[in-house]
Amino acid sequence: MPALNFLPPEEIQAIHEAALRILDEIGVVLTHPASREMLAGRGARLRDERVLLPPELVEACLALCPRTVSVRGRGGAVKTLGDGSLYFHNLGGAMDVYDPAAGGKRRATVQDVRDAARLLDALENCNTITPFFTPCDVPGELMSLAMYRHTLPQTVKPVQGPGVQYAAEVRAAVRMAEVIGAPREVLTLSLSPVSPLTIPDHEAEAILEIARQGIAFGPLPCPTAGATAPFPIAGAVAQQNAETLAALALAQVAHPGLPFIYCGRLAMMEPRTGLSVWGGLELGLASAVTVQVGQRYGLPVNVYGFSTNAHTLDIQNGFERGLNAVIPALAGADELSGIGEMEAGVSGSFAQMVTDNELAGSIRRARKGITSGPEALDTNVIAAVMDGTRNFLGQKQTLKFLKSGEVALTRLSERGAWEAWDAGGRQGLAERAQAEAGRLLREHQVAPLEAAQERELDRILAGAAR
């Protein structure tokens, strides 16, 4: 199905040109000496604490980026962003675990990190796993590395590395990745520039270390329109684009040809409270436009997908995440994030992960469109039924198109009669999802790491602690 344009190409070009003006005339706050020297050597201008990047430098760096990015899991599966497929991964970094049975939430622990990875490993529509929870039972400075260390043994799928801030974290994550394979094949890393338009020294050092290690890089600018970015969506996307391109330029100057994932995490401010809104329809539209901008550069694009501000598995949760995932999917996104996310990323739940797995299947189905052509429009099938010789269910055409996925089947949604639902205890989707999550956590087994690999991961984490 052709991708939908939510802005015409000339408006996407205008956003690109606005980002170039931002970088050339306003610049990025960047005080890290080595980074400033490298960029100045390629034509950037230094003005007080800012670095101003000329358009020709930005365009040259964009031209260096590969058009696809691949990452491999220890089970051998390879995901290639930019190959025309739609991929999904989970939220990373939720602080709390929501328990629908208890109707409340609690702080996440290392065990929740492990359980989340194992559950996500069992869900067929989750292609890549990001360490899900930020555990409260490890020191804060070790949290990102502990998340990665305890995710690796619980899945054979590709694992996206933790969001890093420091060069030392990059080096430790690379050493952990070496336990399961070549880091350039099994690891991707992300880092969030500070909005508006700031790359702190420690983040600049981390970008240079990512580049030195040759690890696929996806910067995650997280501006909030109305607070740390302009309120008009187009203006906020232009600033977000400039923040992404600044990180891209630094990485490509340090390592020409470094695999690069174009990401965007633009949210809106709720003007009545000042809180960041992940559930509004505007987020889906901003993600769709971000997809179009990344496609203009020929880069694989990862944006928000399943997102909500809801605190429970309720109607608000369902319609917000459904809209915000299907809109960028139809725009042609390569990857959508957010499986399991709740409460604007503050919390997540195992039932939500299972629900999103099914929703992801429906979104893939939506992006396929419908089948047309001679076989789908074979009127002989209708004629045979009208002549009374057969019914539609008995037609070979029906069976073929059912097997091809023309109709998306469900394991969680209620599609039976009232009487059967009533007799079965009146369970809703949330209850069925919670039960399925429990079943998978009891039954799903992941091939373990070798004992020596586990010891090496512990040694690396202990070294990082020292």
C-alpha positions as CSV (number, residue, x, y, z in Angstrom):
1,M,0.0,0.0,0.0
2,P,1.5,3.4,-1.0
3,A,2.5,5.6,2.0
4,L,0.2,8.5,2.8
5,N,1.6,12.0,2.7
6,F,0.4,14.1,5.6
7,L,2.2,17.1,4.2
8,P,2.9,17.7,0.5
9,P,6.6,17.3,-0.6
10,E,7.1,21.0,-0.9
11,E,6.2,21.5,2.8
12,I,8.6,18.7,3.8
13,Q,11.2,20.5,1.8
14,A,10.3,23.7,3.7
15,I,10.9,21.9,7.0
16,H,14.3,20.7,5.8
17,E,15.2,24.2,4.7
18,A,14.1,25.7,8.1
19,A,16.3,23.1,9.9
20,L,19.2,24.1,7.8
21,R,18.6,27.8,8.6
22,I,18.4,26.9,12.3
23,L,21.8,25.1,12.2
24,D,23.4,27.8,10.1
25,E,22.1,30.9,11.7
26,I,21.2,30.0,15.3
27,G,23.4,27.0,15.8
28,V,23.7,24.3,18.5
29,V,25.1,24.8,22.0
30,L,28.1,22.6,22.0
31,T,31.1,23.4,24.2
32,H,33.0,20.1,24.0
33,P,36.5,21.1,22.7
34,A,37.2,18.0,20.5
35,S,33.8,18.2,18.9
36,R,34.0,21.9,18.2
37,E,37.5,21.4,16.6
38,M,36.3,18.5,14.4
39,L,33.3,20.4,13.1
40,A,35.3,23.6,12.6
41,G,37.7,21.7,10.6
42,R,34.8,20.8,8.2
43,G,33.6,24.4,7.8
44,A,31.5,25.0,10.9
45,R,31.7,28.4,12.5
46,L,32.2,28.9,16.3
47,R,30.2,31.6,18.1
48,D,30.6,31.8,21.8
49,E,29.2,28.4,23.1
50,R,27.5,27.6,19.8
51,V,28.5,25.8,16.7
52,L,26.9,26.9,13.5
53,L,26.8,24.2,10.8
54,P,26.7,25.4,7.1
55,P,24.1,23.7,4.9
56,E,26.8,22.1,2.6
57,L,28.3,20.3,5.7
58,V,25.0,19.0,6.8
59,E,24.1,17.8,3.2
60,A,27.5,16.1,2.9
61,C,27.0,14.3,6.2
62,L,23.6,13.1,5.1
63,A,25.0,11.7,1.9
64,L,27.4,9.5,3.9
65,C,24.7,7.6,5.8
66,P,23.8,4.1,4.7
67,R,20.2,3.6,3.5
68,T,19.5,0.6,5.7
69,V,20.5,-0.4,9.2
70,S,20.6,-4.0,10.4
71,V,20.9,-5.6,13.9
72,R,21.1,-9.3,14.7
73,G,19.8,-11.2,17.7
74,R,21.8,-14.0,19.4
75,G,19.2,-16.4,18.0
76,G,20.3,-15.4,14.5
77,A,17.3,-13.3,13.4
78,V,18.2,-10.1,11.6
79,K,16.1,-6.9,11.4
80,T,16.9,-4.5,8.6
81,L,15.4,-1.1,8.9
82,G,14.8,0.4,5.5
83,D,13.9,-2.8,3.7
84,G,10.3,-1.8,3.3
85,S,9.0,-3.7,6.3
86,L,7.3,-2.3,9.4
87,Y,8.9,-3.3,12.6
88,F,7.9,-2.8,16.3
89,H,9.8,-2.5,19.6
90,N,8.8,-1.8,23.1
91,L,9.0,1.3,25.3
92,G,12.3,1.7,27.1
93,G,12.8,3.0,30.6
94,A,9.5,2.9,32.4
95,M,9.8,3.6,36.1
96,D,6.6,1.8,37.3
97,V,4.8,-1.5,36.7
98,Y,1.0,-1.2,36.4
99,D,-0.9,-4.3,37.7
100,P,-4.5,-4.3,36.3
101,A,-5.5,-7.0,38.8
102,A,-4.5,-4.9,41.8
103,G,-5.6,-1.7,40.2
104,G,-2.4,0.1,41.1
105,K,1.3,0.4,40.3
106,R,4.7,-0.2,42.0
107,R,8.3,0.6,41.3
108,A,10.0,-1.7,38.9
109,T,12.9,-4.0,39.9
110,V,15.5,-6.0,38.1
111,Q,13.2,-9.0,38.1
112,D,10.7,-6.9,36.1
113,V,13.4,-6.1,33.6
114,R,14.0,-9.9,33.1
115,D,10.3,-10.8,33.0
116,A,9.5,-8.0,30.5
117,A,12.3,-9.2,28.1
118,R,11.2,-12.8,28.3
119,L,7.5,-11.9,27.7
120,L,8.5,-9.7,24.7
121,D,10.6,-12.5,23.4
122,A,7.4,-14.6,23.2
123,L,5.4,-11.9,21.3
124,E,5.6,-12.4,17.6
125,N,5.0,-8.8,16.6
126,C,7.7,-7.4,18.8
127,N,10.8,-7.5,16.6
128,T,13.4,-5.8,18.7
129,I,13.6,-5.5,22.5
130,T,14.7,-2.5,24.4
131,P,15.4,-2.8,28.1
132,F,11.9,-2.0,29.4
133,F,12.0,-1.0,33.0
134,T,14.3,1.3,35.0
135,P,14.9,-0.9,38.1
136,C,14.8,0.8,41.5
137,D,17.0,-1.9,43.1
138,V,20.2,-0.8,41.4
139,P,22.2,2.4,41.8
140,G,21.0,5.2,39.5
141,E,24.3,5.6,37.8
142,L,24.3,2.0,36.8
143,M,20.7,1.8,35.8
144,S,21.1,1.8,31.9
145,L,23.9,-0.8,32.0
146,A,22.0,-3.0,34.5
147,M,18.9,-2.8,32.2
148,Y,21.0,-4.0,29.3
149,R,22.8,-6.7,31.3
150,H,19.6,-8.3,32.6
151,T,17.8,-8.1,29.2
152,L,20.4,-9.9,27.1
153,P,20.0,-13.4,28.8
154,Q,16.1,-13.2,28.5
155,T,15.8,-13.0,24.7
156,V,17.2,-14.3,21.5
157,K,15.8,-11.4,19.5
158,P,17.8,-8.3,18.5
159,V,18.3,-6.0,21.5
160,Q,18.6,-2.3,21.2
161,G,21.2,-1.0,23.6
162,P,20.3,1.3,26.5
163,G,19.9,5.1,26.1
164,V,23.4,6.3,27.0
165,Q,24.7,9.7,28.2
166,Y,28.4,9.0,28.9
167,A,31.3,7.6,26.9
168,A,32.0,5.1,29.7
169,E,28.5,3.7,29.3
170,V,29.1,3.2,25.6
171,R,32.3,1.3,26.3
172,A,30.6,-0.9,28.9
173,A,27.7,-1.6,26.6
174,V,30.0,-2.6,23.8
175,R,31.8,-5.0,26.1
176,M,28.5,-6.5,27.1
177,A,27.5,-6.9,23.5
178,E,30.7,-8.8,22.8
179,V,29.4,-11.5,25.1
180,I,26.8,-12.5,22.5
181,G,28.4,-11.4,19.2
182,A,30.2,-8.7,17.2
183,P,29.0,-5.4,18.7
184,R,28.6,-3.8,15.3
185,E,26.1,-6.6,14.4
186,V,24.2,-7.0,17.7
187,L,24.1,-3.5,19.2
188,T,22.5,-0.2,18.5
189,L,22.7,2.8,20.8
190,S,20.6,5.9,21.3
191,L,21.2,9.2,23.1
192,S,18.9,12.2,23.6
193,P,20.2,15.7,22.9
194,V,18.8,18.4,25.2
195,S,16.1,20.5,23.7
196,P,16.3,23.1,22.5
197,L,19.4,22.6,20.5
198,T,22.0,21.6,23.1
199,I,24.5,18.8,23.2
200,P,26.2,18.7,26.6
201,D,29.9,17.8,26.8
202,H,29.3,14.3,28.2
203,E,26.8,13.6,25.4
204,A,29.2,14.9,22.8
205,E,31.9,12.5,24.2
206,A,29.4,9.7,24.1
207,I,28.5,10.4,20.4
208,L,32.2,10.4,19.5
209,E,32.6,7.0,21.4
210,I,29.7,5.5,19.6
211,A,31.2,6.6,16.3
212,R,34.7,5.3,17.3
213,Q,33.1,1.9,18.1
214,G,31.2,1.9,14.8
215,I,27.8,1.2,16.5
216,A,24.6,2.0,14.7
217,F,23.3,5.3,16.2
218,G,19.8,6.7,16.6
219,P,19.7,10.1,18.4
220,L,16.4,10.6,20.2
221,P,15.6,14.3,20.5
222,C,12.6,14.6,22.8
223,P,11.3,18.2,22.5
224,T,7.9,19.2,23.9
225,A,6.0,21.6,21.7
226,G,5.1,24.7,23.7
227,A,7.8,24.1,26.3
228,T,11.1,23.2,24.7
229,A,10.1,23.6,21.1
230,P,7.7,25.9,19.2
231,F,4.0,25.1,19.5
232,P,3.2,24.8,15.8
233,I,3.8,21.2,14.9
234,A,5.7,22.1,11.7
235,G,8.0,24.4,13.7
236,A,8.6,21.9,16.4
237,V,9.4,19.2,13.8
238,A,11.9,21.6,12.1
239,Q,13.7,22.1,15.5
240,Q,13.6,18.4,16.2
241,N,15.1,17.8,12.7
242,A,17.9,20.3,13.4
243,E,18.7,18.5,16.7
244,T,18.8,15.2,14.9
245,L,21.0,16.6,12.0
246,A,23.4,18.1,14.5
247,A,24.0,14.8,16.1
248,L,24.2,13.2,12.7
249,A,26.8,15.7,11.5
250,L,29.0,15.1,14.6
251,A,28.8,11.3,14.2
252,Q,29.5,11.3,10.5
253,V,32.4,13.7,10.8
254,A,33.9,11.3,13.4
255,H,33.0,8.1,11.5
256,P,32.0,8.6,7.8
257,G,29.3,6.1,6.8
258,L,28.2,5.2,10.4
259,P,24.8,3.4,10.3
260,F,22.2,6.0,11.3
261,I,18.6,5.7,12.3
262,Y,16.5,8.8,12.0
263,C,14.4,9.1,15.1
264,G,11.9,11.6,16.5
265,R,10.1,11.8,19.9
266,L,8.2,15.1,19.7
267,A,5.4,15.4,22.2
268,M,3.0,18.2,23.0
269,M,2.6,20.3,26.2
270,E,-0.9,20.2,27.8
271,P,-1.4,24.0,28.1
272,R,-3.7,23.6,31.2
273,T,-1.1,21.7,33.2
274,G,2.3,22.0,31.5
275,L,2.6,18.2,31.4
276,S,4.0,16.4,28.4
277,V,1.1,14.8,26.4
278,W,1.8,11.5,24.6
279,G,-1.8,10.5,23.9
280,G,-3.1,13.4,21.8
281,L,-3.7,12.9,18.1
282,E,-1.1,15.6,17.5
283,L,1.6,13.1,18.5
284,G,0.6,10.8,15.7
285,L,0.6,13.6,13.2
286,A,4.0,14.8,14.4
287,S,5.3,11.3,14.0
288,A,3.9,11.0,10.5
289,V,5.6,14.2,9.4
290,T,8.8,13.1,11.1
291,V,8.6,9.9,8.9
292,Q,8.2,12.0,5.8
293,V,11.3,14.2,6.7
294,G,13.4,11.1,7.4
295,Q,12.3,9.5,4.1
296,R,13.2,12.7,2.3
297,Y,16.8,11.9,3.4
298,G,16.5,8.2,2.4
299,L,17.1,7.1,6.0
300,P,15.3,4.4,8.0
301,V,12.8,6.1,10.5
302,N,11.8,5.2,14.0
303,V,9.1,7.2,15.7
304,Y,6.5,6.9,18.5
305,G,3.8,4.4,17.9
306,F,1.9,3.0,20.9
307,S,1.5,6.0,23.2
308,T,-1.0,7.2,25.8
309,N,-1.4,9.3,28.9
310,A,-3.9,6.8,30.3
311,H,-3.2,5.3,33.7
312,T,-5.2,2.1,33.1
313,L,-6.1,-0.3,30.3
314,D,-9.3,1.7,29.4
315,I,-11.0,3.2,26.4
316,Q,-8.7,6.3,26.4
317,N,-5.7,4.0,26.3
318,G,-7.0,2.1,23.4
319,F,-8.1,4.9,21.1
320,E,-5.0,7.0,21.8
321,R,-2.4,4.3,21.1
322,G,-4.4,3.0,18.1
323,L,-4.5,6.4,16.4
324,N,-0.9,7.3,17.3
325,A,0.4,4.0,15.9
326,V,-1.7,3.7,12.7
327,I,-1.0,7.3,11.5
328,P,2.8,7.0,11.2
329,A,2.5,3.4,10.1
330,L,0.4,4.6,7.1
331,A,3.0,7.4,6.5
332,G,5.6,4.6,5.9
333,A,7.5,4.4,9.2
334,D,10.2,1.7,9.3
335,E,9.8,1.1,13.0
336,L,7.3,2.1,15.7
337,S,8.1,2.2,19.4
338,G,6.1,1.9,22.5
339,I,4.9,-1.7,23.0
340,G,3.8,-1.8,26.7
341,E,3.9,1.9,27.3
342,M,1.4,3.7,29.6
343,E,1.2,7.1,31.4
344,A,3.4,8.9,28.9
345,G,6.2,6.5,29.4
346,V,6.2,6.6,33.2
347,S,4.7,3.1,33.6
348,G,4.1,0.0,31.6
349,S,2.3,-3.3,32.1
350,F,2.7,-6.9,31.0
351,A,-1.0,-7.0,29.9
352,Q,-0.3,-3.9,27.8
353,M,2.6,-5.7,26.1
354,V,0.3,-8.5,25.1
355,T,-2.4,-6.2,23.9
356,D,0.0,-4.2,21.8
357,N,1.3,-7.3,20.2
358,E,-2.2,-7.9,18.8
359,L,-2.6,-4.3,17.9
360,A,0.7,-4.4,16.0
361,G,-0.6,-7.3,13.9
362,S,-3.7,-5.2,13.0
363,I,-1.6,-2.2,12.1
364,R,0.6,-4.4,9.8
365,R,-2.7,-5.6,8.3
366,A,-3.9,-2.0,7.8
367,R,-0.7,-1.1,6.0
368,K,-1.0,-3.9,3.5
369,G,-4.3,-2.5,2.2
370,I,-6.7,-4.8,0.4
371,T,-6.0,-7.3,-2.3
372,S,-7.3,-6.5,-5.8
373,G,-6.7,-8.0,-9.2
374,P,-8.4,-10.7,-11.3
375,E,-8.5,-13.4,-8.6
376,A,-10.0,-11.1,-6.0
377,L,-12.6,-9.8,-8.5
378,D,-13.5,-13.2,-10.0
379,T,-17.2,-12.9,-10.5
380,N,-17.5,-16.6,-11.3
381,V,-17.5,-17.2,-7.5
382,I,-20.5,-15.0,-7.1
383,A,-22.3,-16.6,-10.0
384,A,-21.8,-20.1,-8.6
385,V,-23.3,-19.1,-5.3
386,M,-26.2,-17.3,-7.0
387,D,-26.9,-20.4,-9.0
388,G,-27.3,-22.3,-5.7
389,T,-24.5,-24.8,-6.2
390,R,-22.2,-23.6,-3.4
391,N,-21.8,-21.0,-0.6
392,F,-19.0,-18.5,-0.2
393,L,-17.5,-20.3,2.8
394,G,-16.9,-23.4,0.7
395,Q,-15.1,-21.6,-2.1
396,K,-11.4,-22.2,-2.7
397,Q,-11.1,-18.5,-3.1
398,T,-12.3,-17.9,0.4
399,L,-9.9,-20.4,2.0
400,K,-7.0,-18.9,0.0
401,F,-7.7,-15.3,1.1
402,L,-8.3,-16.3,4.7
403,K,-4.9,-18.0,4.8
404,S,-3.3,-14.9,3.2
405,G,-4.4,-12.8,6.1
406,E,-7.1,-10.8,4.3
407,V,-9.1,-10.9,7.6
408,A,-7.0,-10.3,10.7
409,L,-8.0,-12.8,13.4
410,T,-7.9,-12.0,17.1
411,R,-6.9,-13.9,20.2
412,L,-8.0,-11.2,22.7
413,S,-10.9,-9.2,21.3
414,E,-14.5,-10.3,22.0
415,R,-16.2,-11.4,18.8
416,G,-18.8,-13.9,20.1
417,A,-22.4,-13.6,21.1
418,W,-23.6,-12.1,24.4
419,E,-24.7,-15.4,25.7
420,A,-21.2,-17.0,25.3
421,W,-19.5,-13.9,26.7
422,D,-21.9,-13.9,29.7
423,A,-21.4,-17.6,30.4
424,G,-17.7,-17.2,30.2
425,G,-17.5,-14.7,33.1
426,R,-17.8,-11.5,31.1
427,Q,-14.1,-11.1,30.7
428,G,-12.8,-8.0,28.9
429,L,-9.7,-7.6,26.7
430,A,-7.7,-6.4,29.7
431,E,-8.4,-9.5,31.7
432,R,-7.7,-11.8,28.8
433,A,-4.4,-10.0,28.1
434,Q,-3.4,-10.2,31.8
435,A,-4.1,-13.9,31.8
436,E,-2.2,-14.4,28.6
437,A,0.8,-12.5,30.0
438,G,0.8,-14.8,33.0
439,R,0.6,-17.9,30.9
440,L,3.5,-16.8,28.7
441,L,5.7,-15.9,31.7
442,R,5.0,-19.3,33.2
443,E,5.5,-21.3,30.0
444,H,7.9,-19.4,27.6
445,Q,11.5,-20.5,27.8
446,V,14.5,-18.7,26.3
447,A,17.7,-20.4,25.5
448,P,20.0,-19.4,28.3
449,L,23.4,-17.9,28.0
450,E,26.3,-20.0,29.0
451,A,27.5,-19.7,32.6
452,A,30.8,-18.1,31.4
453,Q,28.8,-15.5,29.5
454,E,26.7,-14.7,32.6
455,R,29.9,-14.3,34.7
456,E,31.4,-12.0,32.1
457,L,28.3,-9.8,32.1
458,D,28.5,-9.6,35.9
459,R,32.2,-8.8,35.7
460,I,31.6,-5.9,33.2
461,L,28.8,-4.5,35.4
462,A,31.0,-4.7,38.5
463,G,33.8,-2.9,36.6
464,A,31.4,-0.2,35.6
465,A,30.3,0.2,39.2
466,R,33.9,0.6,40.3
